[in-house]
Amino acid sequence: MATELRVTTRNARFQQWSALLENRNRRHRAGEFLAQGVRPITMAVRHGWEIRALLHDRSGPLSRWAREILDATPATRVAMAPELLAELGEKAEESPELVAVVGLPADDLERIPTGPDLLAVVFDRPTNPGNIGTLLRSADAFGASGVIVTGHAADVYDPRAVRASTGSLFAVPAVRLSSAEPVLDWLDALWAAGIEVDVVATDERAEVDLPDADLTGPTLLLVGNETTGLSAAWRERADRAVRIPMGGSASSLNAATAASIVLYEAARQRSAGHPAG
């Protein structure tokens, strides 16, 4: 039977969990982060993530969903005062039923499945956690193998990124790396193994329109920083660039939106069984 604890004051344990919301260094040192909401917690459990603790409201009855999660998950149970749970759930007016304390997975490229159907995304130095979550959601929707966040970037496990992913963080491998170098080594190893990965960047100045680009082979899509675009290392490594045709007065697209469009086109071509053009 899971251990049951009670937290009714802002004690040391509560302060530790509260710090996970605001401090990425605390998340990394503790090796854990918070998940809030029905779908994210359900997806974390379904995909076998390490659930270290489940925090629930001690003041009233729980829904069938919450009871089933508590009964089925081998995690420490914490009965918490509703006002404290509301703080951890980042809800101003009401307490959530559950908040999960989830262990961080390894930042290992081996988590990303490879093969002839590889479709992965590099997000280079993103500054907006919401954009990371949105990209993860699109990667999940369109069958991508994984997302790699490189360089000095917003945190994949920031609560804003976790919420924006609506649970897809737990379904799609997301790997954080401090530079492009480990990914370049990974690409070299894939080529040595016979997986000829096409590295594709998006560029509004590219000569090839997205609908005319063949995305049916193993593909690594490059998405740059929201303001400055791709770093020099990634611009040099790209095998080719494609542009997304646009009308209207917009000068550019949000980085996560642009990536979502390319992922959709790749999924469409692969579903049709042939490239565009």
C-alpha positions as CSV (number, residue, x, y, z in Angstrom):
1,M,0.0,0.0,0.0
2,A,1.2,3.5,-0.9
3,T,2.5,5.7,2.0
4,E,0.0,8.4,3.1
5,L,1.3,11.7,4.4
6,R,-0.5,14.9,5.5
7,V,0.6,18.4,4.8
8,T,-1.5,21.2,6.3
9,T,1.1,24.0,6.7
10,R,3.8,25.5,4.5
11,N,6.4,23.1,5.9
12,A,9.7,22.2,4.3
13,R,8.2,19.5,2.1
14,F,5.6,22.0,0.8
15,Q,8.3,24.6,0.2
16,Q,10.3,22.0,-1.8
17,W,7.4,21.3,-4.1
18,S,6.5,25.0,-4.4
19,A,10.1,25.7,-5.6
20,L,9.6,23.3,-8.5
21,L,7.1,25.7,-10.0
22,E,9.5,28.7,-10.3
23,N,13.0,27.4,-10.1
24,R,14.5,25.3,-12.9
25,N,17.7,24.7,-10.9
26,R,15.6,23.2,-8.1
27,R,13.8,21.0,-10.6
28,H,17.1,19.7,-12.0
29,R,18.7,19.2,-8.6
30,A,15.6,17.4,-7.2
31,G,15.1,15.5,-10.5
32,E,11.4,16.1,-10.5
33,F,8.7,18.5,-11.6
34,L,5.0,19.1,-11.0
35,A,2.2,18.0,-13.4
36,Q,-1.3,19.5,-13.0
37,G,-4.6,18.6,-14.6
38,V,-6.5,15.5,-15.6
39,R,-5.0,14.8,-19.0
40,P,-1.3,15.5,-18.1
41,I,-1.5,13.3,-15.0
42,T,-3.4,10.6,-16.9
43,M,-0.9,10.6,-19.7
44,A,2.1,10.5,-17.3
45,V,0.6,7.4,-15.6
46,R,-0.4,5.8,-19.0
47,H,3.1,6.2,-20.4
48,G,4.9,4.8,-17.4
49,W,6.6,7.9,-16.0
50,E,7.9,7.8,-12.5
51,I,5.2,9.3,-10.2
52,R,6.9,10.0,-6.9
53,A,3.9,11.6,-5.1
54,L,0.3,12.3,-5.7
55,L,-1.0,15.3,-3.8
56,H,-4.8,15.4,-3.2
57,D,-7.3,17.6,-1.4
58,R,-8.0,16.3,2.1
59,S,-11.2,18.3,2.6
60,G,-13.7,16.5,0.5
61,P,-14.6,13.5,-1.7
62,L,-12.6,12.8,-4.8
63,S,-13.9,12.0,-8.3
64,R,-13.8,8.5,-9.7
65,W,-10.9,9.5,-11.9
66,A,-8.8,10.8,-8.9
67,R,-9.6,7.7,-6.9
68,E,-8.6,5.4,-9.7
69,I,-5.3,7.3,-10.2
70,L,-4.5,7.1,-6.5
71,D,-5.4,3.4,-6.2
72,A,-3.5,2.4,-9.4
73,T,-0.3,4.4,-8.9
74,P,2.5,3.2,-6.6
75,A,3.4,6.7,-5.3
76,T,3.4,8.5,-2.0
77,R,0.0,9.9,-1.2
78,V,-0.2,13.3,0.3
79,A,-3.5,14.6,1.8
80,M,-3.0,18.4,1.6
81,A,-4.9,21.4,2.8
82,P,-7.0,22.8,-0.1
83,E,-5.4,26.2,-0.1
84,L,-1.9,24.7,-0.3
85,L,-2.9,22.4,-3.1
86,A,-4.4,25.3,-5.0
87,E,-1.0,27.1,-4.8
88,L,0.7,24.1,-6.3
89,G,-2.0,23.7,-8.9
90,E,-1.6,27.4,-9.7
91,K,-5.4,27.9,-9.4
92,A,-6.5,31.1,-7.7
93,E,-10.1,30.2,-6.8
94,E,-10.3,26.4,-6.3
95,S,-8.1,23.5,-5.4
96,P,-7.3,20.9,-8.1
97,E,-8.1,17.3,-7.2
98,L,-4.6,16.0,-7.8
99,V,-1.1,17.4,-8.4
100,A,1.6,14.9,-9.4
101,V,5.3,15.0,-8.5
102,V,7.0,13.4,-11.5
103,G,10.6,12.2,-11.9
104,L,12.6,13.7,-14.7
105,P,13.7,11.3,-17.4
106,A,17.3,11.1,-18.7
107,D,18.3,13.6,-21.3
108,D,19.4,10.8,-23.6
109,L,19.0,10.8,-27.4
110,E,18.5,7.0,-27.1
111,R,15.0,7.7,-25.9
112,I,14.1,8.8,-29.4
113,P,13.2,5.8,-31.7
114,T,15.1,5.8,-34.9
115,G,14.6,4.1,-38.3
116,P,13.5,4.8,-41.8
117,D,10.4,6.6,-40.5
118,L,12.3,9.0,-38.2
119,L,10.7,12.4,-37.9
120,A,12.3,14.5,-35.1
121,V,12.5,18.2,-34.3
122,V,15.3,20.3,-33.0
123,F,14.1,23.5,-31.3
124,D,17.2,25.7,-31.0
125,R,17.4,28.0,-28.0
126,P,13.6,28.7,-27.5
127,T,12.9,31.4,-25.0
128,N,9.1,30.8,-24.5
129,P,8.1,27.7,-22.5
130,G,4.6,27.9,-24.1
131,N,6.2,27.4,-27.5
132,I,8.0,24.3,-26.3
133,G,4.7,22.9,-25.1
134,T,2.9,23.8,-28.3
135,L,5.6,22.1,-30.4
136,L,5.4,18.9,-28.2
137,R,1.6,18.9,-28.8
138,S,2.0,19.1,-32.5
139,A,4.8,16.6,-32.5
140,D,2.4,14.2,-30.8
141,A,-0.5,14.9,-33.1
142,F,1.6,14.4,-36.3
143,G,3.5,11.3,-35.2
144,A,7.0,12.8,-34.6
145,S,9.6,10.6,-33.0
146,G,10.9,13.2,-30.5
147,V,11.8,16.8,-29.8
148,I,15.3,18.0,-29.0
149,V,15.8,21.3,-27.3
150,T,19.3,22.7,-27.7
151,G,21.4,25.5,-26.3
152,H,20.5,28.1,-23.6
153,A,16.7,27.7,-23.6
154,A,13.5,27.7,-21.7
155,D,12.9,24.6,-19.7
156,V,10.9,21.7,-21.1
157,Y,9.6,21.0,-17.6
158,D,8.6,24.6,-16.8
159,P,4.9,24.4,-15.7
160,R,4.0,26.7,-18.6
161,A,5.5,24.2,-21.1
162,V,3.9,21.2,-19.3
163,R,0.5,22.9,-19.4
164,A,0.8,24.0,-23.1
165,S,1.7,20.4,-24.1
166,T,-1.7,19.2,-22.7
167,G,-0.1,15.9,-21.8
168,S,1.9,15.3,-24.9
169,L,5.1,15.9,-23.0
170,F,4.5,12.4,-21.5
171,A,3.9,10.8,-25.0
172,V,6.8,12.3,-27.0
173,P,10.4,12.0,-25.9
174,A,11.8,15.4,-25.2
175,V,15.6,15.7,-24.7
176,R,17.4,18.8,-23.5
177,L,21.0,19.3,-24.6
178,S,23.3,22.3,-23.9
179,S,24.7,22.5,-27.5
180,A,24.2,21.1,-31.0
181,E,27.3,18.9,-30.7
182,P,25.7,15.8,-29.2
183,V,23.0,15.9,-31.8
184,L,25.5,16.2,-34.6
185,D,27.4,13.1,-33.2
186,W,24.0,11.3,-33.0
187,L,23.3,12.1,-36.7
188,D,26.7,10.8,-37.7
189,A,26.0,7.6,-35.8
190,L,22.7,7.2,-37.6
191,W,24.3,7.7,-41.0
192,A,26.9,5.1,-40.1
193,A,24.1,2.7,-39.3
194,G,22.5,3.3,-42.7
195,I,19.8,5.8,-41.6
196,E,20.4,8.7,-44.0
197,V,18.7,11.6,-42.1
198,D,17.8,14.6,-44.1
199,V,18.3,17.8,-42.0
200,V,15.7,20.4,-43.0
201,A,15.5,24.0,-41.9
202,T,12.6,26.4,-42.4
203,D,13.7,29.7,-44.0
204,E,11.4,32.4,-45.5
205,R,14.1,33.0,-48.1
206,A,14.4,29.4,-49.2
207,E,13.8,28.6,-52.9
208,V,11.8,25.4,-52.3
209,D,8.2,25.7,-51.1
210,L,7.1,23.3,-48.4
211,P,4.5,21.5,-50.5
212,D,7.2,20.7,-53.1
213,A,9.7,19.3,-50.5
214,D,10.0,15.5,-50.1
215,L,9.7,14.8,-46.3
216,T,9.0,11.0,-46.6
217,G,12.5,9.9,-45.6
218,P,14.2,10.1,-42.2
219,T,14.0,13.7,-41.3
220,L,15.3,16.1,-38.7
221,L,13.4,19.4,-38.7
222,L,15.3,22.5,-37.4
223,V,13.3,25.3,-35.7
224,G,15.2,28.4,-34.6
225,N,14.9,30.8,-31.7
226,E,11.8,33.0,-31.8
227,T,13.8,36.2,-32.4
228,T,17.2,35.3,-33.9
229,G,16.5,32.0,-35.7
230,L,18.9,29.2,-36.0
231,S,22.4,29.3,-34.6
232,A,25.4,29.2,-37.0
233,A,26.1,25.5,-36.1
234,W,22.6,24.5,-37.2
235,R,22.5,26.7,-40.3
236,E,25.8,25.0,-41.4
237,R,24.4,21.5,-40.8
238,A,21.1,21.9,-42.6
239,D,21.0,19.9,-45.8
240,R,18.3,22.1,-47.3
241,A,15.8,24.7,-46.4
242,V,12.1,25.1,-47.2
243,R,9.8,28.0,-47.0
244,I,6.1,28.1,-46.0
245,P,4.1,30.0,-48.6
246,M,2.2,32.8,-46.9
247,G,-0.3,35.5,-48.0
248,G,-1.6,38.5,-46.1
249,S,0.4,41.0,-44.3
250,A,2.2,38.7,-41.8
251,S,5.9,38.9,-42.1
252,S,6.6,35.6,-40.3
253,L,5.1,32.8,-38.3
254,N,5.5,31.9,-34.7
255,A,8.3,29.3,-34.4
256,A,6.0,26.6,-33.0
257,T,3.3,27.3,-35.5
258,A,5.8,27.0,-38.4
259,A,7.1,23.7,-37.1
260,S,3.5,22.5,-36.7
261,I,2.8,23.2,-40.4
262,V,5.9,21.3,-41.5
263,L,5.1,18.4,-39.3
264,Y,1.6,18.3,-40.7
265,E,3.0,18.3,-44.3
266,A,5.4,15.5,-43.4
267,A,2.6,13.4,-41.8
268,R,0.4,14.1,-44.9
269,Q,3.0,12.9,-47.3
270,R,3.8,9.8,-45.3
271,S,0.2,8.9,-45.0
272,A,-0.3,9.3,-48.7
273,G,2.7,7.1,-49.3
274,H,4.5,9.4,-51.6
275,P,6.2,12.8,-51.5
276,A,4.7,16.1,-52.6
277,G,5.3,17.6,-56.0
